[in-house]
Structures are given as structure tokens and as C-alpha cells.
Amino acid sequence: MRPFTHVRATSLTQAVTASTRADGARFLAGGTTLYDLMKLDVETPSTLVDITALPGLHDIVPGRRGLVVGALAKMADVADHGEVRTRYPAMAESLSKAASQQLRNMATVGGNLLQRTRCAYFRGGAPYQCNKRVPGSGCSAIGGADRGLALFGTSEACIANYPGDWAVALVAFDAEIEIAGPRGTRRIPAESLHREPGTTPHIETVLEPGELITRIHVPSLPALRASTYHKIRDRASYAFALTSAAVGIEVAGGRVRDVRIALGGVGARPIRARDAEAVLRGQRYDRSLAIKAGEVAMRGARTSSHNAFRVPLGVQTVADAIGIAMERV
Ligand SMILES: Cc1cc2nc3c(=O)[nH]c(=O)nc-3n(C[C@H](O)[C@H](O)[C@H](O)COP(=O)(O)OP(=O)(O)OC[C@H]3O[C@@H](n4cnc5c(N)ncnc54)[C@H](O)[C@@H]3O)c2cc1C
């Protein structure tokens, strides 16, 4: 780990200013992934702007119009919050199925959104090449060990997947991300926070220098009450998703009035599966329709011999998630 300056910010303005002034600054929240990456020499910040003492960003507020979660709320506190569990089950499950209890006690929901890929070539360093780690250096993952890497949204420069769970649930239900920065505050759809790699895989989000996430706004949609986050992984706990699906359903008069489907684990970023939603909308639910929706969701996957198994797995994951959500209607 290299030497760095530590600045403890006590106001948003101070955090933004400190981050903008220092070249190569990073915000520090729970530190559960940033410190790891610093030890691996993937992240080499000159300055850590510690935001853990910023006031007003730890709250979890379930209101009439929706849920507002401060970026510094702990994953465990959101996952275990009574009203979040009953009114926003997909939100609670996406967090409770992530990482481990110890990590969830320490990690924040804002930091969770901005975690970086677990691609072994990105984290491994020399002798591997990684365009995300060193722009222009190449991609050892292409033609390499890509069992857990992305099936969608890849480019010739990068096939890393986005590993987080919470962002998938946010994308399914039209959540918004509130951001503070040098030019004031703004709100963006959760769906547009992460970028596909294209030719610049090292640029992973639309955040500008000095911008930090302050709150997450989740609208109070009827489909959220009957929702789930279904995650398939190599072991039942403490593992990243091979495939996952956030699904919510609203039924009226025996037919699907609203349905939300987003895919996790399989994309360069979380994927909203609108074509799959269209399969179900207006229809009477049955299992074959859920399988069809899963097939549509996984259509167009880029596969290799190591990861092709995740296409039928993804179909099953989506179909099962739809089934679980239907049981909650
Ligand atoms: C062994 C292990 C297993 C894991 N398994 C899973 C899993 O299954 N699913 C899953 O979703 N996650 C998993 N994680 C990731 C874990 O959830 C993240 O490490 C954690 O959520 C990051 O939160 P943090 O507060 O510690 O962020 P930090 O480590 O403090 O920061 C992470 C990044 O976000 C930036 N940042 C933090 N907060 C803000 C903010 N408010 N605004 C702008 N930038 C900010 C930091 O600068 C840094 O770049 C795992 C992690 C580990 C170590």
C-alpha cells in the first residue's frame, strides 16, 4: 500500500472541495473494498476523503411516496429494516444476500454501488493485461478464465462484469441516485449510473470528479410489494452472483398489470430486461410464460465454453424469481 493523505470531512462542501482539489482523490466510506484495492495496487489514491462523519446521510426513511436511503446507511441496517423488508422486499434481499454479515455491518449502500469488478485479471496485476486497470494495455480475460464474467454489454476492450447486487434491484424499480458535486446537486436514474466499457473500460460511472452519492430514492411502486431478489451463486452465502434477477409484479383482475425485471451478475452493468417484461405484461401468469420471459431476458448473451452454462441458469433464475414474486402478490 502506498502512502496517502487522510482528510476527515464534516460537511458536504468540505468533502467535495477536498476531493476536487486533490488529484486522484477517493471518497472513503466503509472501506471494505477500497482498502482491498489499495493493497492490490489497483487503487492508488493520493488522498482519501473520509465521508463517514457527514451529517444526514445515514438515514433510512420509508415515506408515503417512497424510500429514501442515505448513502452512508450500512447495508445491514437497510437489509434488516422492518419496513424495507415488508414494503420493499427486493431491496432488502439484494442487500441481505450480498457479501457477509461482517461486511454488511461495515459497508455502506453508496459504496456498494461503486464497487469495482471482481475480474481476476483486473485485481491480479502483472503478468495479466487489463484495460480497466491500465488503459490501452489489453485484456487477458478475453480467451481466458471468463467463467464468471459478463455475457452482456462487453466490448473488445473489456468483458468484466459488474458484481454488485443492490444496484440491480434499484434498476428494476426506477430508483434515482442523488449526487452532490462542485456544480451543486443532481438526480439521475439508477439505470444510468454505470457505463458500458466500450473503448474506455476504466470509466465505470457517469460521476464527474468531486461528485459523491448522497441519497438513493426508491419510488413506492405497487410491484415492489410483491418483489424479490433471487441470486444464484457457487455457495449459499458470501459469494458473488453467477446470475441474479430482481423481479416485482403487480396483478389486477388476474392479469399482470406491471412487472419489473433486472438481471445481475451477467452484465457489464445491471441490466433492465424490458423485452422480458413485455412477455408478461397484460397476461395471466403461468410457468411457461415465466420461462419465456427468462429466455427473452438472456437472448443475445455472448458466451464462451467456460460460461455458456450461465445462459440456461439465467433463464431459470428469471423464471424462478417471477414465480417467487407471484407467490407474494
Ligand atoms: C469478500 C467480499 C465479498 C463480497 N460480496 C459481495 C456480494 O456478494 N454482493 C455485493 O453486492 N457486494 C459484495 N461485496 C462488496 C461489498 O458489498 C462492498 O465492499 C461494499 O458494499 C462497499 O461499501 P463501502 O462503504 O465499504 O465502500 P468503500 O470501500 O469505502 O468504497 C467503495 C468505492 O466507492 C466509493 N464511494 C464510497 N461511498 C461513496 C459515495 N457516497 N459517493 C461516491 N463515492 C463513494 C469509494 O471512493 C470507492 O471507490 C463483497 C466484498 C468483499 C470484500
The ligand as a Tripos MOL2 file, in Angstrom:
@<TRIPOS>MOLECULE
LIG
   53    58     1     0     0
SMALL
NO_CHARGES

@<TRIPOS>ATOM
      1 C1        -15.1900  -10.8380    0.2740 C.3       1 LIG1
      2 C2        -16.2220   -9.8890   -0.2630 C.ar      1 LIG1
      3 C3        -17.4150  -10.3870   -0.7450 C.ar      1 LIG1
      4 C4        -18.3830   -9.5210   -1.2600 C.ar      1 LIG1
      5 N1        -19.5590   -9.9990   -1.7620 N.ar      1 LIG1
      6 C5        -20.4670   -9.1470   -2.2910 C.ar      1 LIG1
      7 C6        -21.6830   -9.6050   -2.8470 C.ar      1 LIG1
      8 O1        -21.9720  -10.8000   -2.8680 O.2       1 LIG1
      9 N2        -22.5460   -8.6730   -3.3540 N.ar      1 LIG1
     10 C7        -22.2820   -7.3370   -3.3360 C.ar      1 LIG1
     11 O2        -23.1100   -6.5480   -3.7940 O.2       1 LIG1
     12 N3        -21.1300   -6.8830   -2.8190 N.ar      1 LIG1
     13 C8        -20.2360   -7.7440   -2.3110 C.ar      1 LIG1
     14 N4        -19.0580   -7.2700   -1.7980 N.ar      1 LIG1
     15 C9        -18.7610   -5.8580   -1.9390 C.3       1 LIG1
     16 C10       -19.1520   -5.0900   -0.6950 C.3       1 LIG1
     17 O3        -20.5500   -5.0810   -0.6050 O.3       1 LIG1
     18 C11       -18.5440   -3.7210   -0.8600 C.3       1 LIG1
     19 O4        -17.1990   -3.8800   -0.4650 O.3       1 LIG1
     20 C12       -19.1870   -2.6520   -0.0410 C.3       1 LIG1
     21 O5        -20.5530   -2.5260   -0.2770 O.3       1 LIG1
     22 C13       -18.5350   -1.3140   -0.3170 C.3       1 LIG1
     23 O6        -19.0400   -0.3620    0.5710 O.3       1 LIG1
     24 P1        -18.0440    0.5260    1.4380 P.3       1 LIG1
     25 O7        -18.8770    1.5010    2.1880 O.co2     1 LIG1
     26 O8        -17.1470   -0.3170    2.2560 O.co2     1 LIG1
     27 O9        -17.2570    1.2400    0.2690 O.3       1 LIG1
     28 P2        -15.7430    1.7370    0.2050 P.3       1 LIG1
     29 O10       -14.8290    0.5730    0.1660 O.co2     1 LIG1
     30 O11       -15.4840    2.7710    1.2420 O.co2     1 LIG1
     31 O12       -15.7920    2.4720   -1.2140 O.3       1 LIG1
     32 C14       -16.0030    1.7800   -2.3980 C.3       1 LIG1
     33 C15       -15.8740    2.7440   -3.5690 C.3       1 LIG1
     34 O13       -16.9570    3.6410   -3.5740 O.3       1 LIG1
     35 C16       -16.5180    4.9900   -3.4250 C.3       1 LIG1
     36 N5        -17.5320    5.6050   -2.5580 N.ar      1 LIG1
     37 C17       -17.9910    5.1210   -1.3800 C.ar      1 LIG1
     38 N6        -19.0400    5.8330   -0.9800 N.ar      1 LIG1
     39 C18       -19.2370    6.8120   -1.8960 C.ar      1 LIG1
     40 C19       -20.1960    7.8570   -2.0460 C.ar      1 LIG1
     41 N7        -21.1710    8.0500   -1.1750 N.pl3     1 LIG1
     42 N8        -20.1060    8.6510   -3.1420 N.ar      1 LIG1
     43 C20       -19.1190    8.4580   -4.0550 C.ar      1 LIG1
     44 N9        -18.1800    7.5010   -3.9650 N.ar      1 LIG1
     45 C21       -18.2570    6.6730   -2.9020 C.ar      1 LIG1
     46 C22       -15.1260    4.9110   -2.8590 C.3       1 LIG1
     47 O14       -14.3410    6.0180   -3.2500 O.3       1 LIG1
     48 C23       -14.6380    3.6170   -3.5020 C.3       1 LIG1
     49 O15       -14.2000    3.8800   -4.8080 O.3       1 LIG1
     50 C24       -18.1110   -8.1260   -1.2550 C.ar      1 LIG1
     51 C25       -16.9230   -7.6350   -0.7330 C.ar      1 LIG1
     52 C26       -15.9760   -8.4870   -0.2500 C.ar      1 LIG1
     53 C27       -14.6910   -7.9110    0.3050 C.3       1 LIG1
@<TRIPOS>BOND
     1     1     2 1
     2     2     3 ar
     3     2    52 ar
     4     3     4 ar
     5     4     5 ar
     6     4    50 ar
     7     5     6 ar
     8     6     7 ar
     9     6    13 1
    10     7     8 2
    11     7     9 ar
    12     9    10 ar
    13    10    11 2
    14    10    12 ar
    15    12    13 ar
    16    13    14 ar
    17    14    15 1
    18    14    50 ar
    19    15    16 1
    20    16    17 1
    21    16    18 1
    22    18    19 1
    23    18    20 1
    24    20    21 1
    25    20    22 1
    26    22    23 1
    27    23    24 1
    28    24    25 2
    29    24    26 1
    30    24    27 1
    31    27    28 1
    32    28    29 2
    33    28    30 1
    34    28    31 1
    35    31    32 1
    36    32    33 1
    37    33    34 1
    38    33    48 1
    39    34    35 1
    40    35    36 1
    41    35    46 1
    42    36    37 ar
    43    36    45 ar
    44    37    38 ar
    45    38    39 ar
    46    39    40 ar
    47    39    45 ar
    48    40    41 1
    49    40    42 ar
    50    42    43 ar
    51    43    44 ar
    52    44    45 ar
    53    46    47 1
    54    46    48 1
    55    48    49 1
    56    50    51 ar
    57    51    52 ar
    58    52    53 1
@<TRIPOS>SUBSTRUCTURE
     1 LIG1         1 GROUP 0 **** ****
